[in-house]
Every structure is written in structure tokens, then in C-alpha cells.
Amino acid sequence: MASDCGGAQSITRERKKDRSECKVKPLPNAVSTTVTIMRKVAVVIFLEVLLVLRVVAGSSARLDGSVRPIVYDLKLTLSSALETISGQVEIEIQCITPTTTITLHAHPNYIKIHHSIIHDRFLNTSTSLELPEVNTKDHQTTFKLITPLTAGHVYYLSIWFTTRYSMAATKGFAQTHDVDRGTWMNSLLELQHARELLPCFDEPSYRSVFRLQLWLHSDFADDTYVALSNTDGIKEIWSETLSIWTFEPTLPIPSYLFTIAVGRFESFCRIPKNLREKKICIWRFADKEKWESMAEKVVEQMALFHQSMLDYLLVDPVARLHLLVIPMKLNGMENFGLLNIRESLWPQENDTISFNKFRKTLFHEMAHQWFGNLVTMHWWNDIWLSESITSFLSAIAPLNFSFLLDAAFVLYKFVIMSFLLPESQKIPLSKLPYAFRKRLIALSPLRIVNELSNLCPNIKVSQLFQHQAYDHVFITNNDKVYKWASTDTVLFSIFKILHQFAFFRFFLDGMNHTNPMWESVVHVRDIRRTKCCIYAEETLVLHFSSPNTYDYVIPYICGPYTRLILHGNIRGDQVLRLIHPGVKRVRINATIQMPMQQYGHFAEYIASKFQGFNSSFVLFNTPTVTNQLKSKMREAWKRHNHDYQETSGHKGRICIGNGNSMTCYMATIHFLAIGYIVAVSYMTELYGESYFQPIFIVLAYGMTFFASMMIVCLIVSPPRTDEIKMS
């Protein structure tokens, strides 16, 4: 959930009017920004405590836990001609402790139970149950059983019932009539309103699978009406007055995250480039052409935040990225797979303020997919924790999430401040949770792992994380290649020195090529002996005679290397495994083994991956680079607006690049020459020609030497790895 003020949740949803917008002045530095965010988080915690007190005071009784739900198989019938809802639910339950009663939640002002049966499929027996006893105060319904349930057994409780729409738009399953938009329905079941829609175990600790089938009658069966839920649904038209929507089962979720929406909605769906397997959909009422351009920007922000969270937490919440924008009292709701956002928050074109306000609420609800949905509090008195974390994450969303920031904070708090704080205020690092300390060491950059290990002596670092670090490394299993790569020539030594600087690496490579240099050479037998990971900071060159060696070595390779050069014999899937998100330049001199069925996937992945400035992919012609593969790559290049470049001959190649390397060199030389002329002219006018004559000579010689070096790099820097014979 989210509210208007800094993403903090309101203590009541039945507000008569919205809060005034919080106006926060820009803060001068990161420290004051963090302080402001923490103040907002403190407000959230305070409000959530008040909310929990109200909820607990209203319904403090908990279910006894003798049984737990596994699956809800729910069928609901909605008709535009009726104000009531007919339903049938079959609850698959597991008996935890022997019992003669089953108690669950059903709000007596909404739910009316007509008939119920319990079925034991193990014994193949069914028993019709009497009408249950109702506890009006705690909204609990108790079924009395003739035969006690056996611990560990699974039973099926079928209930036929009717319910009605909620009278309040901020809770339950509400129906709204609109002259222009027609009738539409939407559910808001947090905190304890799922019990108004169906008989269920309405506590956050009970996570169950929901299977939903909606029967839409009368006007709701019209083609303009769309039914939405937590998962994708399929519509079957039975007649002009009846359509049936069947939805895929959800993952196990608490009842308050279950949702249903029916209305004349239109969708805007895209698959972002950085989330190739994740479709993002935005659902709104008709007139999509009026909001389609803004929806593009919203999808881009959703993809950016989702990928940042994935990179930081290393866990995918699996839920769909679907967003329903509708009129509602709340700012938002984190329903699993179908987030809700208030329509009035939708940003206006060219309005930065409204866009930032909408984005903060959106990020708050998206963060709940991890904190609240994937990991749920056991009871409502802990809701402040998920709300405060999501409020904090939505507030710092413009920053890049990074585990390095966590590590830096720990080092600052427990190392640097330990010299400044008095002994009584020091917090030893050992007080941190063991799991956090272990993850801190395992995921921290290699440069600080040793320092952290010294600070956490009781953490046994696995050999998997005992890295051997290299900036530019060559790995091979061939003795001759190992000897050749370890031998330095004079020219190669010069280029190795220049190669330490990113500026020179750029010129040595050019735009459509990658000229590898390496400082260290590692033999595969050393990896087998030490079982240590190879941490590559910048350049990784591999030369293996068989795919089996690649299979063995790949698990030992880690690091943020950006340049990848492959030789020998390799499979197509191994190439894709080695190309992590940070790789910018790839050169393949290897013989690639790949079935024809994978050509399309390989070409599409490569074409979508290498985009933008200073990205390059080069595939040298080998016997396995067939015409069919070239055709697939040509098609993929065209779809992604790349220029398909292919050269023939012994060193023929296919490449993705962003221009001609000669153009790059010549443009740079001209730029430096112009800069020299401007500098000389300025100094001559300012100080006089005679006084600065020696400086002119020095600058002239310097420019000439630099330009000459660039030309030499262009002409006489063939990559040494071209000399390696393909094996």
C-alpha cells in the first residue's frame, strides 16, 4: 500500500479527502538526503503501528492452526442484473493436529453459506456438513465434523455460498457504476477483507495457491469487458450472455494479495530490452491513444526498477509485471501480479512533478513484490517492517542499488567510526547477523574481501570465493599456446603498457574490433590443482581445445570483465554463458558447435545484447559458421538496426559495431590537432610569440609523437591471438 506523503501508508483508508502533497526542498548532500528518508521511514513506522493497533483491537482472535489451506479452487458468478455474487470454493486443506472442527474466516455481513461437503480422497468418502457456527465478533465460521481429521492427511472442503459487493470503495470487492465507463469491479482485500469475498483462512501466515474461474453474465459477457486477476486468463464465450474466464494457478500467496478486476479495460504491453522474458502490461480504461505515449515512459521506469532490484537482491519474485490504473481512494495496492495505482496519480505530459510522484508510488508497490509478497509477515503487527523498507527503497529509487554501498556502509560504521567513537558506543561487527556477514564477504568486490575477512574471522570463506584476481588474463589448456602466450616480444611489451589505460585500449581496439592484450597467463591444470576461481577485472581470453574443458572452467570464472575473446572449440550455449550483462566487446575466433535449431536464439541474443557506444561483437569465419547462421544473424542485425558487416578471406568476419575504426582514429587526430592550434593561438595572443617559442616547439613535438603513435597502433598492432591455429 502507499499513500500521498512520501510513500507512507495512511492509517485509514476511508479518508474524506487526500492529504496535501508533501513539499521537500532539495537537500545539499547525500547525508542530509539519507536523514530525510529515514525521517519519512520513521513516520511510516509510527503510522503502521497505529494501523495495526486498530486492526488488532477490531479482531484479535487468531485461527487455531489445526488445519492449513493448500489450494483454493474458486468459481464466482457475476451478473450485471444482480447485486449478489454466487460462488463455490473447494479448499484443499492439510490437517496439522487431529481435530473435530474446521474454523476459517467468513464475514457474517457478507458471506452466507448454503451448503458444504468435506471429502477424503484417500478413503474416497464424502460427508455433508451441517450449517456452521458463526462468531460474529471475530468473523469466524466453524464446521463441526462427525469423524475427526487425521494429522498429515489432506482433505477437500467444498462450500457453496453467496456474497455481495462492498459498500466502501476502499475495501473488499466493490462495484462502481459510471456513465461513460460503464460498470466495473475491483478488489482491495488488505488487511482483512478477503473474508468478505469468500470463506478463507484470512491471515497473512497462510499462503495458498488460488485457482479462479469467473462466470460473467448479462452485460458483463460483452466483448468490451475484460476480467483480470493475479495471473493470465483465457476467455471462453458460451453465448451472448455468458462468458467464462479461467485463470492460471497462482504461486502460494496470502489471501490479502488475491485480486479480481472486471471492466472495460485496454492494455498496453511491451517486452523491455533489459527484461527479455518479462512482459510489462499497463491496464486502463478505454481511449488508449490518449495515454499510450506516457505508458512507454512508465514501462521503461518499471523495467529499470525491476532490473535494479534483481541485480541487488539476486531473487526474482516471479510475479507478473502488470499494472492496473483505476480510480481508487488509496494511492496503490501491491496485489500479486496485478499492482493497482490510483488513476489521478497518472503523470501528465511534460510534468516532472507529477511523474516523480507517480514513480515513487509505483516503485513502492513494486518493492512490495519482494518485501511483503515474496516474504510476508506472520501477523499484522509486523506490517510496519515491509512498509518502511518499501518506502525507503521507493525514496532512493534514482540511485543504483549496489551491494558495494552496503559494504561501504559496514566498513564506515564498524571500521572508520571505531576510531572516533567512545568504547561504550562501538558496535562490533560480530553483532551483525552471520548470514549478512557471509553474504557481505561472498558478494563484495574482490578488492575488499580480504579486509572484510579480517574483520569477520569467524566466517569461513568457501574456496569458491578464494579468488585469483587479474586485470587481463589468458587461460588455456594447450602447453604450446601457454608457452607462446607467456613469451613477451618488444612490441607486445609496449602495447601491454599502453593497454593498462582505457583511453589507449579504445584506440587499440577501434570501433568494430577487439585487440586483446593480457598481463597474466593461467594453465587449466593450475585451476584443477588449486580449485580457485579466476577473477577477471577487464579482459578474459580463453583458448581450449574442446567444449568439455569450457564446461569445466566456466564455473571457476567470475568478475566484471568487459572484454571476452574465445578460441579453440566451443558450444553456442557456452558462449552465451560467458557473456554476462557487463560484457561490452566480444571476439570469437573459435569453432562454434551449435545445432541449427539454436541459430535464431543465438543471433537474437547477440543482436539485442551488443548495442550502444563502444560495444562490439566479432565472429570470425570458420567452417561451422554456415550460411544459415549468417542468414539468421543478418535478420537479427536488421531487426535491431545494426549494420551487417561481413568480410571474406582467411580472416573474414561478421561484426556488430558503431562505425569504422579508421574514421575513429582520424577524427581523434583531427580533434587533437585543432585543440593544439587553438591553444597555440591563444597563448600567442596572450603572452607574445617570442616568449613562448620553446613551448610551441614542445607542443608541436608532443602532438607529432602522439599522432604518430596512433598511426602506428592502427597499422602495426595485429592481435597476437590471430597467430593461434584453430584446433
ZAMARGU-4260 file (C-alpha; in steps of 0.2 Angstrom, whole numbers, plus 5000, padded with zeros to 4 digits):
<rodrens>
0) 5000/5000/5000 | 5005/5018/4998 | 4999/5035/5002 | 5002/5053/4997 | 5015/5059/5009
5) 5032/5052/5004 | 5026/5035/5000 | 5020/5032/5019 | 5004/5022/5021 | 4989/5031/5028
10) 4982/5025/5045 | 4965/5024/5037 | 4958/5021/5020 | 4941/5029/5022 | 4948/5047/5020
15) 4936/5061/5016 | 4950/5070/5006 | 4968/5067/5001 | 4982/5073/5010 | 4991/5089/5004
20) 5007/5085/4994 | 5022/5084/5004 | 5035/5098/4998 | 5053/5093/5002 | 5066/5105/4997
25) 5082/5099/4988 | 5095/5093/5000 | 5113/5098/4999 | 5121/5081/5000 | 5119/5063/5002
30) 5120/5063/5021 | 5105/5075/5023 | 5096/5065/5009 | 5098/5049/5020 | 5092/5058/5035
35) 5076/5065/5027 | 5072/5047/5020 | 5075/5040/5037 | 5063/5053/5045 | 5050/5048/5032
40) 5053/5029/5036 | 5050/5034/5055 | 5034/5042/5051 | 5029/5026/5041 | 5033/5015/5056
45) 5023/5026/5068 | 5008/5026/5056 | 5009/5007/5054 | 5009/5004/5072 | 4993/5014/5074
50) 4985/5005/5060 | 4990/4988/5067 | 4983/4993/5084 | 4966/4997/5076 | 4966/4981/5067
55) 4971/4970/5082 | 4958/4979/5093 | 4945/4975/5080 | 4949/4957/5078 | 4962/4950/5090
60) 4957/4931/5089 | 4968/4920/5078 | 4964/4904/5070 | 4969/4888/5080 | 4981/4882/5066
65) 4974/4864/5067 | 4972/4864/5048 | 4981/4874/5035 | 4975/4878/5017 | 4985/4872/5002
70) 4974/4877/4987 | 4958/4887/4984 | 4948/4882/4968 | 4936/4896/4967 | 4921/4899/4955
75) 4912/4916/4955 | 4897/4921/4945 | 4895/4940/4942 | 4879/4946/4934 | 4875/4964/4929
80) 4857/4961/4933 | 4861/4955/4951 | 4868/4964/4966 | 4874/4947/4974 | 4888/4936/4969
85) 4886/4917/4969 | 4901/4906/4972 | 4908/4889/4975 | 4925/4886/4983 | 4934/4870/4986
90) 4948/4872/4999 | 4962/4859/4999 | 4967/4858/5017 | 4980/4848/5027 | 4977/4843/5045
95) 4991/4848/5056 | 4984/4841/5073 | 4969/4829/5075 | 4953/4840/5076 | 4934/4838/5075
100) 4932/4856/5069 | 4937/4867/5055 | 4937/4885/5058 | 4940/4898/5045 | 4935/4916/5041
105) 4919/4922/5033 | 4912/4939/5037 | 4894/4937/5043 | 4888/4953/5035 | 4893/4947/5018
110) 4895/4928/5017 | 4880/4917/5018 | 4884/4898/5017 | 4871/4887/5009 | 4879/4870/5009
115) 4896/4862/5012 | 4904/4845/5010 | 4921/4838/5016 | 4929/4824/5005 | 4943/4812/5010
120) 4950/4806/4993 | 4961/4794/5002 | 4946/4784/5009 | 4935/4790/4994 | 4922/4796/5006
125) 4911/4812/5006 | 4902/4819/5021 | 4889/4833/5020 | 4891/4845/5034 | 4878/4855/5044
130) 4877/4874/5044 | 4892/4881/5053 | 4893/4891/5069 | 4896/4909/5066 | 4907/4920/5078
135) 4901/4937/5073 | 4914/4947/5083 | 4929/4938/5076 | 4921/4934/5058 | 4925/4916/5061
140) 4915/4901/5055 | 4917/4884/5062 | 4912/4867/5054 | 4909/4853/5066 | 4914/4836/5059
145) 4907/4819/5063 | 4924/4810/5061 | 4940/4818/5067 | 4953/4823/5054 | 4969/4813/5054
150) 4985/4823/5056 | 4995/4824/5040 | 4980/4819/5029 | 4974/4831/5015 | 4955/4834/5014
155) 4944/4844/5002 | 4931/4856/5009 | 4918/4862/4997 | 4907/4877/5001 | 4893/4884/4991
160) 4889/4902/4996 | 4883/4919/4991 | 4891/4936/4995 | 4888/4954/4990 | 4898/4969/4984
165) 4907/4980/4997 | 4898/4997/5000 | 4915/5006/5003 | 4927/5009/4989 | 4942/5007/5000
170) 4940/4988/5005 | 4933/4972/4999 | 4926/4968/4982 | 4917/4985/4976 | 4906/4988/4961
175) 4906/5006/4953 | 4894/5012/4941 | 4900/5026/4928 | 4890/5034/4914 | 4905/5035/4902
180) 4915/5019/4908 | 4901/5008/4912 | 4901/4996/4927 | 4917/4990/4934 | 4923/4980/4949
185) 4939/4979/4958 | 4945/4970/4975 | 4956/4978/4989 | 4957/4964/5001 | 4971/4971/5013
190) 4971/4969/5028 | 4956/4958/5032 | 4944/4959/5018 | 4946/4943/5009 | 4934/4935/5021
195) 4920/4947/5013 | 4923/4939/4996 | 4925/4920/5000 | 4926/4909/5015 | 4945/4908/5018
200) 4959/4907/5030 | 4962/4926/5031 | 4978/4928/5040 | 4995/4933/5031 | 5004/4917/5038
205) 4993/4906/5027 | 5000/4905/5009 | 4990/4896/4997 | 4988/4893/4978 | 4972/4901/4970
210) 4964/4894/4955 | 4950/4906/4949 | 4936/4904/4936 | 4924/4919/4933 | 4907/4917/4925
215) 4901/4934/4918 | 4883/4935/4914 | 4872/4948/4905 | 4881/4964/4901 | 4897/4958/4908
220) 4898/4945/4895 | 4900/4958/4881 | 4917/4958/4871 | 4921/4975/4879 | 4923/4968/4896
225) 4939/4961/4902 | 4942/4951/4918 | 4959/4952/4927 | 4967/4943/4941 | 4984/4938/4948
230) 4988/4928/4933 | 4984/4927/4914 | 4967/4921/4910 | 4958/4914/4895 | 4941/4919/4889
235) 4928/4906/4883 | 4912/4913/4875 | 4897/4902/4878 | 4883/4913/4872 | 4879/4931/4870
240) 4875/4932/4889 | 4888/4921/4896 | 4907/4921/4895 | 4919/4911/4906 | 4937/4917/4911
245) 4949/4903/4918 | 4965/4909/4926 | 4981/4900/4928 | 4985/4895/4946 | 4995/4907/4957
250) 5010/4904/4967 | 5006/4901/4986 | 5001/4919/4992 | 4992/4925/5007 | 4973/4929/5004
255) 4975/4948/5005 | 4986/4948/4989 | 4972/4939/4979 | 4963/4951/4967 | 4949/4952/4954
260) 4945/4966/4942 | 4932/4967/4929 | 4929/4982/4917 | 4931/4989/4900 | 4950/4990/4901
265) 4963/4991/4887 | 4981/4986/4888 | 4997/4992/4883 | 5011/4979/4884 | 5029/4979/4880
270) 5044/4967/4882 | 5059/4979/4888 | 5076/4975/4881 | 5084/4973/4898 | 5070/4961/4903
275) 5069/4949/4888 | 5057/4936/4896 | 5046/4948/4906 | 5031/4957/4898 | 5026/4973/4906
280) 5007/4977/4904 | 4998/4993/4909 | 4979/4992/4910 | 4967/5007/4910 | 4950/5012/4904
285) 4947/5015/4885 | 4955/5029/4875 | 4972/5021/4875 | 4979/5034/4862 | 4977/5047/4875
290) 4989/5039/4887 | 5000/5027/4876 | 5015/5039/4875 | 5016/5041/4894 | 5014/5022/4896
295) 5030/5020/4886 | 5039/5030/4899 | 5031/5021/4913 | 5036/5004/4906 | 5054/5010/4905
300) 5054/5015/4923 | 5046/4999/4929 | 5059/4989/4919 | 5073/4999/4926 | 5067/4997/4944
305) 5064/4979/4942 | 5081/4975/4935 | 5089/4986/4948 | 5081/4975/4962 | 5085/4959/4953
310) 5103/4964/4952 | 5104/4969/4970 | 5093/4956/4979 | 5098/4941/4967 | 5080/4935/4969
315) 5066/4935/4956 | 5048/4937/4964 | 5041/4928/4948 | 5025/4938/4949 | 5019/4947/4933
320) 5023/4965/4930 | 5005/4970/4927 | 4998/4987/4932 | 4980/4992/4934 | 4977/5011/4934
325) 4959/5014/4941 | 4950/5027/4952 | 4953/5022/4970 | 4955/5030/4987 | 4971/5023/4990
330) 4987/5028/4981 | 4991/5010/4977 | 4990/4991/4981 | 5003/4978/4979 | 4992/4964/4973
335) 5002/4949/4967 | 5004/4950/4948 | 4992/4965/4947 | 4998/4981/4955 | 4985/4994/4957
340) 4988/5013/4956 | 4976/5027/4958 | 4971/5035/4942 | 4973/5053/4947 | 4991/5050/4950
345) 4994/5046/4932 | 5008/5058/4926 | 5004/5072/4914 | 5014/5075/4899 | 5030/5086/4902
350) 5026/5087/4921 | 5041/5082/4931 | 5032/5084/4947 | 5018/5073/4944 | 5029/5060/4935
355) 5040/5059/4951 | 5025/5057/4962 | 5018/5043/4952 | 5035/5035/4950 | 5038/5035/4969
360) 5021/5026/4972 | 5024/5014/4958 | 5041/5009/4965 | 5034/5007/4982 | 5021/4995/4976
365) 5034/4986/4965 | 5046/4984/4980 | 5032/4975/4989 | 5034/4961/4977 | 5049/4957/4987
370) 5045/4964/5004 | 5028/4959/5008 | 5023/4947/4994 | 5038/4936/4992 | 5042/4937/5011
375) 5026/4940/5021 | 5025/4945/5039 | 5017/4932/5051 | 5005/4944/5058 | 4999/4962/5055
380) 5009/4969/5070 | 5025/4967/5058 | 5017/4976/5043 | 5027/4991/5048 | 5043/4982/5043
385) 5038/4979/5025 | 5030/4996/5023 | 5046/5005/5030 | 5058/4995/5019 | 5047/4998/5003
390) 5045/5017/5007 | 5064/5018/5009 | 5068/5009/4993 | 5055/5020/4983 | 5063/5036/4990
395) 5081/5031/4985 | 5075/5023/4968 | 5085/5035/4957 | 5101/5028/4965 | 5109/5012/4958
400) 5106/4998/4971 | 5123/4991/4974 | 5130/4978/4987 | 5145/4989/4987 | 5135/5003/4995
405) 5131/4990/5009 | 5149/4985/5011 | 5155/5003/5011 | 5142/5007/5025 | 5148/4992/5035
410) 5166/4997/5033 | 5162/5015/5038 | 5151/5011/5053 | 5162/4997/5060 | 5180/5001/5055
415) 5182/5020/5052 | 5170/5025/5066 | 5178/5013/5078 | 5192/5025/5079 | 5181/5040/5083
420) 5168/5033/5094 | 5170/5030/5113 | 5171/5012/5118 | 5153/5012/5125 | 5146/5017/5108
425) 5156/5005/5097 | 5146/4991/5089 | 5157/4976/5085 | 5155/4969/5068 | 5152/4952/5076
430) 5135/4958/5081 | 5129/4958/5063 | 5119/4943/5058 | 5130/4928/5052 | 5121/4927/5036
435) 5123/4945/5032 | 5142/4944/5036 | 5144/4929/5025 | 5135/4937/5011 | 5145/4953/5013
440) 5161/4943/5010 | 5154/4932/4996 | 5147/4946/4986 | 5159/4960/4989 | 5171/4966/4976
445) 5187/4957/4977 | 5197/4972/4982 | 5189/4972/4999 | 5186/4954/5003 | 5202/4952/5012
450) 5198/4967/5023 | 5181/4960/5027 | 5188/4943/5031 | 5200/4950/5043 | 5185/4959/5051
455) 5175/4943/5052 | 5187/4930/5057 | 5174/4918/5062 | 5167/4917/5044 | 5174/4903/5035
460) 5175/4909/5017 | 5172/4894/5005 | 5186/4890/4992 | 5173/4895/4979 | 5176/4913/4985
465) 5195/4912/4986 | 5199/4921/4970 | 5214/4924/4960 | 5212/4942/4953 | 5219/4948/4936
470) 5215/4963/4926 | 5219/4955/4909 | 5221/4936/4909 | 5224/4922/4896 | 5218/4905/4901
475) 5222/4889/4890 | 5224/4870/4892 | 5237/4869/4877 | 5255/4868/4883 | 5262/4876/4866
480) 5249/4890/4867 | 5253/4893/4886 | 5272/4895/4881 | 5268/4906/4866 | 5257/4917/4877
485) 5269/4919/4891 | 5283/4925/4879 | 5284/4944/4878 | 5291/4952/4862 | 5297/4970/4862
490) 5282/4977/4853 | 5270/4967/4863 | 5278/4974/4879 | 5275/4992/4873 | 5257/4988/4869
495) 5255/4980/4886 | 5260/4996/4894 | 5248/5006/4884 | 5234/4993/4886 | 5234/4997/4905
500) 5224/5014/4901 | 5206/5013/4895 | 5210/5028/4883 | 5223/5018/4874 | 5213/5002/4874
505) 5199/5011/4865 | 5211/5016/4851 | 5220/4999/4850 | 5203/4991/4848 | 5194/5003/4836
510) 5175/5003/4835 | 5172/4986/4826 | 5186/4975/4833 | 5194/4969/4849 | 5213/4968/4850
515) 5217/4958/4866 | 5232/4960/4877 | 5235/4951/4893 | 5246/4953/4908 | 5245/4935/4915
520) 5243/4918/4908 | 5235/4903/4918 | 5235/4885/4913 | 5220/4874/4916 | 5230/4862/4927
525) 5233/4876/4939 | 5214/4878/4941 | 5212/4859/4943 | 5226/4859/4957 | 5220/4875/4967
530) 5201/4874/4964 | 5202/4893/4964 | 5191/4905/4955 | 5199/4916/4941 | 5193/4934/4944
535) 5194/4944/4928 | 5193/4963/4930 | 5194/4969/4912 | 5200/4956/4899 | 5197/4937/4898
540) 5205/4927/4884 | 5201/4908/4883 | 5209/4895/4872 | 5203/4877/4875 | 5203/4863/4863
545) 5186/4856/4867 | 5169/4861/4874 | 5172/4849/4889 | 5186/4860/4895 | 5175/4875/4893
550) 5162/4866/4904 | 5175/4863/4917 | 5182/4880/4918 | 5167/4891/4916 | 5161/4888/4934
555) 5178/4895/4940 | 5177/4911/4930 | 5170/4927/4939 | 5172/4945/4939 | 5166/4960/4930
560) 5176/4958/4914 | 5170/4968/4899 | 5181/4961/4885 | 5179/4942/4880 | 5190/4933/4867
565) 5187/4915/4863 | 5197/4902/4854 | 5198/4884/4851 | 5181/4874/4851 | 5166/4879/4860
570) 5147/4877/4860 | 5135/4891/4857 | 5127/4889/4874 | 5144/4891/4882 | 5146/4907/4873
575) 5130/4914/4880 | 5135/4909/4897 | 5151/4918/4896 | 5143/4934/4890 | 5136/4942/4906
580) 5127/4959/4907 | 5143/4969/4909 | 5152/4962/4893 | 5154/4975/4880 | 5166/4968/4867
585) 5167/4950/4861 | 5178/4942/4848 | 5176/4924/4843 | 5190/4915/4834 | 5184/4898/4840
590) 5175/4884/4830 | 5157/4885/4837 | 5147/4869/4839 | 5128/4873/4838 | 5113/4864/4831
595) 5104/4873/4818 | 5088/4875/4829 | 5098/4887/4840 | 5104/4898/4827 | 5089/4910/4829
600) 5090/4911/4848 | 5109/4914/4847 | 5108/4928/4834 | 5094/4937/4843 | 5103/4936/4859
605) 5119/4943/4852 | 5110/4957/4842 | 5100/4963/4857 | 5115/4962/4869 | 5128/4972/4859
610) 5120/4990/4857 | 5127/5007/4861 | 5143/5016/4861 | 5159/5005/4862 | 5150/4989/4860
615) 5157/4976/4848 | 5154/4958/4843 | 5166/4950/4830 | 5163/4932/4824 | 5177/4925/4813
620) 5173/4914/4798 | 5176/4896/4802 | 5169/4880/4794 | 5155/4880/4807 | 5149/4897/4803
625) 5136/4891/4790 | 5126/4902/4778 | 5111/4898/4788 | 5119/4905/4803 | 5124/4920/4793
630) 5106/4922/4787 | 5099/4922/4805 | 5112/4934/4811 | 5109/4946/4796 | 5090/4946/4800
635) 5093/4949/4819 | 5105/4963/4814 | 5092/4971/4804 | 5078/4970/4817 | 5090/4979/4830
640) 5095/4992/4817 | 5113/4986/4816 | 5124/4987/4800 | 5128/4969/4795 | 5146/4969/4790
645) 5155/4954/4783 | 5172/4952/4775 | 5179/4937/4766 | 5196/4929/4765 | 5206/4919/4778
650) 5202/4932/4792 | 5185/4936/4786 | 5172/4940/4800 | 5155/4946/4804 | 5153/4960/4816
655) 5142/4972/4825 | 5149/4989/4828 | 5146/5008/4828 | 5156/5014/4814 | 5173/5012/4805
660) 5189/5011/4816 | 5199/5022/4803 | 5186/5036/4805 | 5188/5035/4824 | 5206/5037/4823
665) 5207/5050/4810 | 5193/5060/4819 | 5203/5059/4836 | 5219/5065/4827 | 5210/5080/4819
670) 5202/5084/4836 | 5219/5084/4844 | 5226/5095/4830 | 5213/5108/4831 | 5215/5108/4850
675) 5234/5111/4848 | 5230/5126/4835 | 5218/5134/4847 | 5230/5133/4862 | 5245/5140/4852
680) 5234/5154/4845 | 5228/5158/4862 | 5245/5158/4871 | 5252/5168/4856 | 5239/5182/4858
685) 5240/5182/4877 | 5259/5181/4880 | 5268/5185/4864 | 5276/5174/4852 | 5294/5176/4856
690) 5292/5172/4874 | 5283/5155/4871 | 5293/5149/4856 | 5301/5135/4866 | 5283/5129/4872
695) 5277/5129/4854 | 5291/5118/4849 | 5287/5106/4864 | 5269/5106/4860 | 5272/5103/4841
700) 5284/5088/4845 | 5271/5081/4858 | 5257/5082/4845 | 5268/5074/4832 | 5273/5060/4843
705) 5255/5056/4849 | 5248/5056/4832 | 5262/5045/4826 | 5259/5033/4840 | 5240/5032/4835
710) 5245/5029/4817 | 5257/5015/4822 | 5243/5007/4833 | 5232/5007/4818 | 5245/4999/4806
715) 5256/4988/4816 | 5245/4981/4830 | 5239/4965/4823 | 5231/4955/4838 | 5243/4941/4843
720) 5229/4929/4845 | 5227/4929/4826 | 5243/4918/4826 | 5235/4904/4836 | 5230/4890/4825
725) 5212/4884/4826 | 5211/4867/4834
</rodrens>
